[in-house]
Amino acid sequence: MYRRLLFTAALAFATTAIAFAAEAAAVKNIVIVHGALADGSGWRKATDILEKRGFNVTIVQQPISSLDDDVAATKRVLDLQDGPVLLVGHSYGGMVITEAGNDPAVAGLVYVAAFQPDKGESLLSLASSKPAGSMDIKETKDGKYLYLDPGAFAADFAADLPQAEANFMAKSQVFAAKQAFSAKITQPAWRSKKSWSIVATEDRSINPELERDMAKRAGSDVTEIKASHAVFASQPEKVADVIETAARKAGD
């Protein structure tokens, strides 16, 4: 009887220790890099959900003046984190995390309706390989930056958001330097780190087939969500679920 009680107690202790170790291994820091033609404010709902689940979330407000500038801005935020980081990128943000993800603090990468380039590829080369639906992209008067016509923003970028939210996103979008779209990746972090990918099946900004192809090439764990390019804002709970899963597995 004594031996049986001792065995039961030891088993309970071991189970608790394993559960504790698994919890301790989870990555708690999440750094999000928003895409072009948007800013970080659209991630508010997903951020609130993740923080209620115990994660520390920081959003990079990169200038989108060049890929190098945006990678540098991301690394400055990575430097502020205490412990390993799960790096999340939306759209053009996927270009940024692919390069910035080589930072030793990064434990894993999550691509949210994002470009997932290989060495030598640019956003332009990928986008032209499998064009998406037509987008009403315009140039600023100086010819150096691009933006999405506010009148077309809802249809092209955020068709499944309430009109008021889509209008706000259109007004708060960050213009993108042309050179940021033509810059090529030198060392893709997904080749050496775990990655996850969300495919937005109703995406009109990036062809969903391209999203699937890039994720397959990288060996990413893929989740498909019926949503527009603004899937992070229209389906924040589902996006948060994928990020939480990635954070738990990235720490394994």
Contacts in CASP RR format, 6 or more apart in sequence:
PFRMAT RR
TARGET T0000
AUTHOR 0000-0000-0000
METHOD contacts of the structure
MODEL  1
MYRRLLFTAALAFATTAIAFAAEAAAVKNIVIVHGALADGSGWRKATDIL
EKRGFNVTIVQQPISSLDDDVAATKRVLDLQDGPVLLVGHSYGGMVITEA
GNDPAVAGLVYVAAFQPDKGESLLSLASSKPAGSMDIKETKDGKYLYLDP
GAFAADFAADLPQAEANFMAKSQVFAAKQAFSAKITQPAWRSKKSWSIVA
TEDRSINPELERDMAKRAGSDVTEIKASHAVFASQPEKVADVIETAARKA
GD
22 248 0 8 1.000
25 248 0 8 1.000
25 251 0 8 1.000
25 252 0 8 1.000
26 247 0 8 1.000
26 248 0 8 1.000
26 251 0 8 1.000
27 84 0 8 1.000
27 85 0 8 1.000
27 86 0 8 1.000
27 107 0 8 1.000
27 108 0 8 1.000
27 247 0 8 1.000
27 248 0 8 1.000
27 250 0 8 1.000
27 251 0 8 1.000
28 54 0 8 1.000
28 55 0 8 1.000
28 56 0 8 1.000
28 83 0 8 1.000
28 247 0 8 1.000
29 55 0 8 1.000
29 56 0 8 1.000
29 58 0 8 1.000
29 81 0 8 1.000
29 82 0 8 1.000
29 83 0 8 1.000
29 84 0 8 1.000
29 85 0 8 1.000
29 86 0 8 1.000
30 50 0 8 1.000
30 55 0 8 1.000
30 56 0 8 1.000
30 57 0 8 1.000
30 58 0 8 1.000
30 85 0 8 1.000
30 86 0 8 1.000
30 88 0 8 1.000
30 243 0 8 1.000
30 247 0 8 1.000
31 57 0 8 1.000
31 58 0 8 1.000
31 59 0 8 1.000
31 60 0 8 1.000
31 74 0 8 1.000
31 77 0 8 1.000
31 78 0 8 1.000
31 81 0 8 1.000
31 85 0 8 1.000
31 86 0 8 1.000
31 87 0 8 1.000
31 88 0 8 1.000
32 40 0 8 1.000
32 43 0 8 1.000
32 47 0 8 1.000
32 57 0 8 1.000
32 58 0 8 1.000
32 59 0 8 1.000
32 60 0 8 1.000
32 88 0 8 1.000
32 89 0 8 1.000
32 90 0 8 1.000
33 59 0 8 1.000
33 60 0 8 1.000
33 62 0 8 1.000
33 70 0 8 1.000
33 74 0 8 1.000
33 87 0 8 1.000
33 88 0 8 1.000
33 89 0 8 1.000
33 90 0 8 1.000
33 93 0 8 1.000
33 94 0 8 1.000
33 96 0 8 1.000
33 97 0 8 1.000
33 100 0 8 1.000
34 40 0 8 1.000
34 42 0 8 1.000
34 43 0 8 1.000
34 59 0 8 1.000
34 60 0 8 1.000
34 61 0 8 1.000
34 62 0 8 1.000
34 89 0 8 1.000
34 90 0 8 1.000
34 91 0 8 1.000
34 93 0 8 1.000
34 174 0 8 1.000
35 64 0 8 1.000
35 89 0 8 1.000
35 90 0 8 1.000
35 91 0 8 1.000
35 92 0 8 1.000
35 93 0 8 1.000
35 94 0 8 1.000
35 114 0 8 1.000
35 174 0 8 1.000
36 64 0 8 1.000
36 91 0 8 1.000
36 92 0 8 1.000
36 93 0 8 1.000
36 146 0 8 1.000
36 174 0 8 1.000
36 176 0 8 1.000
36 180 0 8 1.000
36 181 0 8 1.000
37 91 0 8 1.000
37 146 0 8 1.000
37 147 0 8 1.000
37 148 0 8 1.000
37 157 0 8 1.000
37 173 0 8 1.000
37 174 0 8 1.000
37 175 0 8 1.000
37 176 0 8 1.000
38 90 0 8 1.000
38 91 0 8 1.000
38 157 0 8 1.000
38 169 0 8 1.000
38 172 0 8 1.000
38 173 0 8 1.000
38 174 0 8 1.000
38 230 0 8 1.000
39 61 0 8 1.000
39 172 0 8 1.000
39 173 0 8 1.000
39 174 0 8 1.000
40 59 0 8 1.000
40 61 0 8 1.000
41 168 0 8 1.000
41 169 0 8 1.000
41 172 0 8 1.000
42 169 0 8 1.000
42 230 0 8 1.000
42 232 0 8 1.000
42 233 0 8 1.000
43 59 0 8 1.000
43 232 0 8 1.000
43 233 0 8 1.000
45 233 0 8 1.000
45 236 0 8 1.000
46 232 0 8 1.000
46 233 0 8 1.000
46 236 0 8 1.000
46 239 0 8 1.000
46 240 0 8 1.000
46 243 0 8 1.000
47 57 0 8 1.000
47 59 0 8 1.000
49 236 0 8 1.000
49 237 0 8 1.000
49 240 0 8 1.000
50 57 0 8 1.000
50 240 0 8 1.000
50 243 0 8 1.000
50 244 0 8 1.000
51 57 0 8 1.000
53 240 0 8 1.000
53 244 0 8 1.000
55 244 0 8 1.000
55 247 0 8 1.000
56 81 0 8 1.000
58 77 0 8 1.000
58 80 0 8 1.000
58 81 0 8 1.000
60 70 0 8 1.000
60 73 0 8 1.000
60 74 0 8 1.000
60 77 0 8 1.000
60 96 0 8 1.000
61 73 0 8 1.000
62 69 0 8 1.000
62 70 0 8 1.000
62 73 0 8 1.000
62 74 0 8 1.000
62 96 0 8 1.000
63 69 0 8 1.000
63 70 0 8 1.000
63 73 0 8 1.000
63 174 0 8 1.000
64 70 0 8 1.000
64 92 0 8 1.000
64 174 0 8 1.000
64 175 0 8 1.000
64 176 0 8 1.000
64 177 0 8 1.000
64 180 0 8 1.000
65 177 0 8 1.000
65 180 0 8 1.000
66 177 0 8 1.000
66 179 0 8 1.000
66 180 0 8 1.000
66 183 0 8 1.000
67 95 0 8 1.000
67 96 0 8 1.000
67 99 0 8 1.000
67 179 0 8 1.000
67 180 0 8 1.000
67 183 0 8 1.000
68 183 0 8 1.000
70 93 0 8 1.000
70 95 0 8 1.000
70 96 0 8 1.000
70 180 0 8 1.000
71 96 0 8 1.000
71 99 0 8 1.000
71 100 0 8 1.000
74 87 0 8 1.000
74 96 0 8 1.000
74 97 0 8 1.000
74 100 0 8 1.000
75 100 0 8 1.000
75 103 0 8 1.000
78 85 0 8 1.000
78 87 0 8 1.000
78 100 0 8 1.000
78 103 0 8 1.000
78 105 0 8 1.000
78 106 0 8 1.000
79 105 0 8 1.000
81 105 0 8 1.000
83 105 0 8 1.000
84 105 0 8 1.000
84 106 0 8 1.000
84 107 0 8 1.000
84 250 0 8 1.000
84 251 0 8 1.000
85 103 0 8 1.000
85 105 0 8 1.000
85 106 0 8 1.000
85 107 0 8 1.000
85 108 0 8 1.000
86 106 0 8 1.000
86 107 0 8 1.000
86 108 0 8 1.000
86 109 0 8 1.000
86 110 0 8 1.000
86 243 0 8 1.000
86 246 0 8 1.000
86 247 0 8 1.000
86 250 0 8 1.000
87 97 0 8 1.000
87 100 0 8 1.000
87 101 0 8 1.000
87 106 0 8 1.000
87 108 0 8 1.000
87 109 0 8 1.000
87 110 0 8 1.000
88 97 0 8 1.000
88 109 0 8 1.000
88 110 0 8 1.000
88 112 0 8 1.000
88 243 0 8 1.000
89 96 0 8 1.000
89 97 0 8 1.000
89 109 0 8 1.000
89 110 0 8 1.000
89 111 0 8 1.000
89 112 0 8 1.000
89 114 0 8 1.000
90 112 0 8 1.000
90 113 0 8 1.000
90 114 0 8 1.000
90 232 0 8 1.000
91 112 0 8 1.000
91 113 0 8 1.000
91 114 0 8 1.000
91 115 0 8 1.000
91 205 0 8 1.000
91 206 0 8 1.000
91 229 0 8 1.000
92 114 0 8 1.000
92 115 0 8 1.000
92 123 0 8 1.000
92 176 0 8 1.000
92 180 0 8 1.000
92 181 0 8 1.000
93 114 0 8 1.000
93 115 0 8 1.000
94 111 0 8 1.000
94 114 0 8 1.000
94 115 0 8 1.000
94 116 0 8 1.000
94 117 0 8 1.000
95 115 0 8 1.000
95 117 0 8 1.000
95 122 0 8 1.000
95 123 0 8 1.000
95 180 0 8 1.000
95 183 0 8 1.000
95 185 0 8 1.000
97 109 0 8 1.000
97 111 0 8 1.000
97 114 0 8 1.000
97 189 0 8 1.000
98 109 0 8 1.000
98 115 0 8 1.000
98 116 0 8 1.000
98 117 0 8 1.000
98 185 0 8 1.000
98 188 0 8 1.000
98 189 0 8 1.000
98 190 0 8 1.000
99 185 0 8 1.000
99 186 0 8 1.000
99 187 0 8 1.000
99 188 0 8 1.000
99 189 0 8 1.000
100 106 0 8 1.000
100 189 0 8 1.000
101 108 0 8 1.000
101 109 0 8 1.000
101 189 0 8 1.000
101 193 0 8 1.000
102 187 0 8 1.000
102 189 0 8 1.000
102 192 0 8 1.000
106 189 0 8 1.000
106 193 0 8 1.000
107 193 0 8 1.000
107 194 0 8 1.000
107 250 0 8 1.000
107 251 0 8 1.000
108 193 0 8 1.000
108 194 0 8 1.000
108 195 0 8 1.000
108 246 0 8 1.000
108 250 0 8 1.000
109 189 0 8 1.000
109 190 0 8 1.000
109 193 0 8 1.000
109 194 0 8 1.000
109 195 0 8 1.000
109 196 0 8 1.000
110 195 0 8 1.000
110 196 0 8 1.000
110 197 0 8 1.000
110 198 0 8 1.000
110 242 0 8 1.000
110 243 0 8 1.000
110 246 0 8 1.000
111 195 0 8 1.000
111 196 0 8 1.000
111 197 0 8 1.000
111 198 0 8 1.000
111 211 0 8 1.000
111 214 0 8 1.000
111 215 0 8 1.000
111 220 0 8 1.000
112 198 0 8 1.000
112 231 0 8 1.000
112 232 0 8 1.000
112 239 0 8 1.000
112 242 0 8 1.000
113 198 0 8 1.000
113 199 0 8 1.000
113 200 0 8 1.000
113 203 0 8 1.000
113 205 0 8 1.000
113 206 0 8 1.000
113 211 0 8 1.000
113 227 0 8 1.000
113 229 0 8 1.000
113 231 0 8 1.000
113 232 0 8 1.000
114 197 0 8 1.000
114 206 0 8 1.000
114 211 0 8 1.000
115 123 0 8 1.000
115 126 0 8 1.000
115 127 0 8 1.000
115 206 0 8 1.000
115 214 0 8 1.000
116 190 0 8 1.000
116 195 0 8 1.000
116 197 0 8 1.000
116 211 0 8 1.000
116 214 0 8 1.000
116 215 0 8 1.000
116 217 0 8 1.000
116 218 0 8 1.000
116 220 0 8 1.000
117 123 0 8 1.000
117 126 0 8 1.000
117 185 0 8 1.000
117 188 0 8 1.000
117 214 0 8 1.000
118 185 0 8 1.000
118 188 0 8 1.000
118 217 0 8 1.000
119 184 0 8 1.000
119 185 0 8 1.000
119 186 0 8 1.000
119 187 0 8 1.000
119 188 0 8 1.000
120 184 0 8 1.000
120 185 0 8 1.000
120 186 0 8 1.000
121 184 0 8 1.000
121 185 0 8 1.000
122 181 0 8 1.000
122 182 0 8 1.000
122 183 0 8 1.000
122 184 0 8 1.000
122 185 0 8 1.000
123 180 0 8 1.000
123 181 0 8 1.000
123 182 0 8 1.000
123 183 0 8 1.000
124 181 0 8 1.000
124 182 0 8 1.000
125 184 0 8 1.000
126 210 0 8 1.000
126 214 0 8 1.000
127 206 0 8 1.000
127 210 0 8 1.000
129 210 0 8 1.000
130 207 0 8 1.000
130 209 0 8 1.000
130 210 0 8 1.000
130 213 0 8 1.000
131 207 0 8 1.000
132 203 0 8 1.000
132 204 0 8 1.000
132 205 0 8 1.000
132 206 0 8 1.000
132 207 0 8 1.000
132 210 0 8 1.000
133 156 0 8 1.000
133 204 0 8 1.000
133 205 0 8 1.000
133 207 0 8 1.000
134 156 0 8 1.000
135 148 0 8 1.000
135 152 0 8 1.000
135 156 0 8 1.000
135 157 0 8 1.000
135 204 0 8 1.000
135 205 0 8 1.000
136 148 0 8 1.000
136 149 0 8 1.000
136 151 0 8 1.000
136 152 0 8 1.000
136 156 0 8 1.000
137 146 0 8 1.000
137 147 0 8 1.000
137 148 0 8 1.000
137 149 0 8 1.000
138 146 0 8 1.000
138 147 0 8 1.000
138 148 0 8 1.000
138 149 0 8 1.000
139 145 0 8 1.000
139 146 0 8 1.000
140 146 0 8 1.000
140 147 0 8 1.000
140 175 0 8 1.000
143 178 0 8 1.000
144 177 0 8 1.000
144 178 0 8 1.000
145 175 0 8 1.000
145 176 0 8 1.000
145 177 0 8 1.000
145 178 0 8 1.000
146 175 0 8 1.000
146 176 0 8 1.000
146 177 0 8 1.000
146 178 0 8 1.000
146 181 0 8 1.000
147 173 0 8 1.000
147 175 0 8 1.000
147 176 0 8 1.000
148 156 0 8 1.000
148 157 0 8 1.000
148 170 0 8 1.000
148 173 0 8 1.000
150 167 0 8 1.000
150 170 0 8 1.000
150 171 0 8 1.000
151 170 0 8 1.000
153 166 0 8 1.000
153 167 0 8 1.000
153 169 0 8 1.000
153 170 0 8 1.000
153 173 0 8 1.000
154 161 0 8 1.000
154 163 0 8 1.000
154 166 0 8 1.000
154 167 0 8 1.000
154 170 0 8 1.000
155 204 0 8 1.000
156 204 0 8 1.000
156 205 0 8 1.000
156 229 0 8 1.000
157 166 0 8 1.000
157 169 0 8 1.000
157 170 0 8 1.000
157 204 0 8 1.000
157 205 0 8 1.000
157 228 0 8 1.000
157 229 0 8 1.000
157 230 0 8 1.000
158 165 0 8 1.000
158 166 0 8 1.000
158 169 0 8 1.000
158 228 0 8 1.000
158 229 0 8 1.000
158 230 0 8 1.000
158 233 0 8 1.000
158 234 0 8 1.000
159 166 0 8 1.000
159 202 0 8 1.000
159 204 0 8 1.000
159 228 0 8 1.000
160 202 0 8 1.000
160 227 0 8 1.000
160 228 0 8 1.000
160 230 0 8 1.000
160 234 0 8 1.000
161 169 0 8 1.000
161 228 0 8 1.000
161 230 0 8 1.000
161 233 0 8 1.000
161 234 0 8 1.000
165 233 0 8 1.000
166 230 0 8 1.000
169 230 0 8 1.000
169 233 0 8 1.000
188 218 0 8 1.000
190 218 0 8 1.000
190 219 0 8 1.000
190 220 0 8 1.000
191 218 0 8 1.000
194 221 0 8 1.000
194 246 0 8 1.000
194 249 0 8 1.000
194 250 0 8 1.000
195 215 0 8 1.000
195 218 0 8 1.000
195 219 0 8 1.000
195 220 0 8 1.000
195 221 0 8 1.000
196 220 0 8 1.000
196 221 0 8 1.000
196 222 0 8 1.000
196 223 0 8 1.000
196 242 0 8 1.000
196 245 0 8 1.000
196 246 0 8 1.000
197 211 0 8 1.000
197 214 0 8 1.000
197 215 0 8 1.000
197 218 0 8 1.000
197 220 0 8 1.000
197 221 0 8 1.000
197 222 0 8 1.000
197 223 0 8 1.000
198 222 0 8 1.000
198 223 0 8 1.000
198 224 0 8 1.000
198 225 0 8 1.000
198 231 0 8 1.000
198 239 0 8 1.000
198 242 0 8 1.000
199 208 0 8 1.000
199 211 0 8 1.000
199 212 0 8 1.000
199 215 0 8 1.000
199 222 0 8 1.000
199 223 0 8 1.000
199 224 0 8 1.000
199 225 0 8 1.000
200 206 0 8 1.000
200 208 0 8 1.000
200 211 0 8 1.000
200 225 0 8 1.000
200 227 0 8 1.000
200 228 0 8 1.000
200 229 0 8 1.000
200 231 0 8 1.000
201 208 0 8 1.000
201 224 0 8 1.000
201 225 0 8 1.000
201 226 0 8 1.000
201 227 0 8 1.000
202 208 0 8 1.000
202 226 0 8 1.000
202 227 0 8 1.000
202 228 0 8 1.000
203 211 0 8 1.000
203 227 0 8 1.000
203 228 0 8 1.000
203 229 0 8 1.000
203 231 0 8 1.000
204 228 0 8 1.000
204 229 0 8 1.000
205 229 0 8 1.000
206 229 0 8 1.000
212 222 0 8 1.000
215 222 0 8 1.000
216 222 0 8 1.000
221 246 0 8 1.000
221 249 0 8 1.000
223 238 0 8 1.000
223 242 0 8 1.000
225 231 0 8 1.000
225 235 0 8 1.000
225 238 0 8 1.000
225 239 0 8 1.000
227 234 0 8 1.000
227 235 0 8 1.000
228 234 0 8 1.000
231 238 0 8 1.000
231 239 0 8 1.000
232 239 0 8 1.000
END
